[in-house]
Amino acid sequence: MNLGLVAHVRSSIEDMSPGYFSMVMATGILSLAAHLLGVPVLPGVMFALNWALFVIICLLALARVIWHPRRTLEDLVDHLRAPGFFTFVAACSILASQSLLIGHSLRIAIVLGAIGGLAWITLIYTIFTVLTVKSNKPSLDRGINGGWLLAVVATQSMAVLGAQIAGEVPQPVRMELNYFALSMWLLGGMLYIWMMSLIFYRYTFFEFSPADLSPPYWINMGAMAISTLAGSLLIVNTPHAPFLESTLPFLKGFTVFYWATGTWWIPMLLMLAIWRHGIRRFPFTYDPMYWGAVFPLGMYAASTLRMMQAMSLDFLGLLPHVMFGIGLVAWVLLFIGQLRALRRHWAASGSA
């Protein structure tokens, strides 16, 4: 084994973001959107690539825990970095959905779902308990951003996976999984209301600089998009669970509510991006956190298509195709940026 290479990897991952699994989230949802839209070849290619990305990032994250336990613990109690750990839950759920819909493997989907579920239970209580009881806390304008909504995305990803697996298993497990999915869907909606209230308050009543508009703010929209997807799947599952049938008007109403809220965010986020880069001239350079901005684009395409199918909203027409195209272009550009950043990093380390 090349000891120099090991030492380099060890030093490189010290500052690795806990939110790096957002790359798996973005790749996975675009693969699923392509599958739902009937795009040939691409879903399978991105599915294989996503497995490779998931394994690599898992190994790097595990190595960071072993080699840099103090830094990992510091991230876990940091108001801005701790929510990034929820990307692991969402990555497990989305990869499980790929395994079910593209790989046709219910067993792998269940295993990944179980891992994600255990991670969700561990993280949701550990992170929010620590952030509640810690002595030194930042002010609201320094301690919250859109990344907090990754907790919502993780919760709703479990709802989505539960609803999908429910359609593949017999009763009574089918009904139990639908109840689990409904409960997680409602919990995710409540978490969004709590957190979005604080984020919007921070938006409008504190000074806002271009540096504050970090890529995770796109999760404002992505959290609503995945909530729309979960609601649409529950609507489709109503014939399999009487309690869903009795709440159908509520399910449809809140699904449209989530979709409308997510749609409202798109022009707002675009205008803020123009203000950040066009007016205030904030430099546009590669940042791994931009993967958190690609994920909402793909999720919006997939969730809109599912909602159209669940509620016969054919007049939405080409909207999912357009958003998928934008998301795919963003993914390609960001993947190229990732490769170039890695090349520069290795070149710099080699000359050092």
Secondary structure, 3 states (H helix, E strand, C coil): CCHHHHHHHHHHHHHCCHHHHHHHHHHHHHHHHHHHCCCCCHHHHHHHHHHHHHHHHHHHHHHHHHHCHHHHHHHHCCCCCHHHHHHHHHHHHHHHHHHHHCCCCHHHHHHHHHHHHHHHHHHHHHHHHHHHHCCCCCCHHHHCCHHHHHHHHHHHHHHHHHHHHHCCCCCCHHHHHHHHHHHHHHHHHHHHHHHHHHHHHHHHHCCCCHHHCCHHHHHHHHHHHHHHHHHHHHHHCHHHCHHHHHCHHHHHHHHHHHHHHHHHHHHHHHHHHHHHHHHCCCCCCCCHHHHHHHHHHHHHHHHHHHHHHHHCCHHHCCHHHHHHHHHHHHHHHHHHHHHHHHHHHHHHHHHC
